[in-house]
């Protein structure tokens, strides 16, 4: 699924790892450095399920939103050499 405006993928997995590591919402979760999408999703979903306070739920929700943004960056801009 390629969008016509994004013909050239210019980032690498290492770039995405660097970007993910700079997201404050992910500071407390494993799987960010190096970028490991599955490990990060699992950690954030576990935190969301285990959240007991409004602040914990909000922090987990911010982390979920950040992962969704990183997934979009991965889809649109990261080269996946085959």
C-alpha positions in Angstrom: 0.0 0.0 0.0 2.0 3.0 -1.3 0.8 6.5 -1.1 1.7 8.4 -4.3 3.3 11.2 -2.4 5.7 9.0 -0.5 7.6 7.2 -3.2 11.0 7.1 -1.5 11.5 5.6 1.9 14.3 7.5 3.5 14.5 6.3 7.1 16.1 3.1 8.4 15.1 0.9 11.4 17.9 2.5 13.3 16.4 5.9 12.6 13.0 4.7 13.8 14.6 3.4 17.0 16.2 6.8 17.6 12.8 8.5 17.1 11.0 6.1 19.4 13.7 6.6 22.0 13.0 10.3 22.0 9.3 10.0 22.8 8.8 10.9 26.4 5.6 8.8 26.6 7.8 5.7 26.1 10.4 6.4 28.8 9.1 3.7 31.1 8.6 0.9 28.6 10.9 -1.8 27.2 11.1 -2.2 23.4 12.0 1.3 22.5 15.8 1.0 22.4 16.3 -0.7 19.9 12.9 -0.3 18.3 10.9 -3.5 18.8 7.3 -2.9 17.8 5.9 -6.1 19.3 7.7 -5.8 22.6 6.7 -2.1 23.0 3.0 -2.8 22.1 3.0 -5.7 24.7 4.5 -3.5 27.4 2.2 -0.6 26.8 -0.9 -2.7 26.6 0.1 -4.5 29.9 0.5 -1.0 31.5 -2.9 0.0 30.2 -4.5 -3.1 31.6 -2.7 -2.8 34.9 -3.4 0.9 35.4 -5.2 1.7 38.6 -5.3 5.5 38.6 -6.5 8.1 36.1 -2.9 9.3 35.7 -1.7 5.8 34.9 -4.4 5.3 32.3 -3.6 8.7 30.7 0.1 7.8 30.6 -0.7 4.5 28.9 -3.0 6.1 26.5 -0.3 8.6 25.5 2.1 5.8 24.9 -0.5 4.0 22.8 -1.0 7.1 20.7 2.8 7.5 20.3 3.1 3.9 19.1 0.4 4.5 16.5 2.3 7.5 15.2 5.5 5.5 15.0 3.7 2.8 13.1 2.6 5.4 10.6 6.2 6.7 10.3 7.3 3.1 9.8 4.8 2.4 7.1 5.4 5.6 5.2 9.1 6.4 5.6 11.2 3.5 6.7 13.1 1.4 4.1 12.6 -2.3 4.6 15.3 -3.8 2.5 14.3 -7.3 1.5 
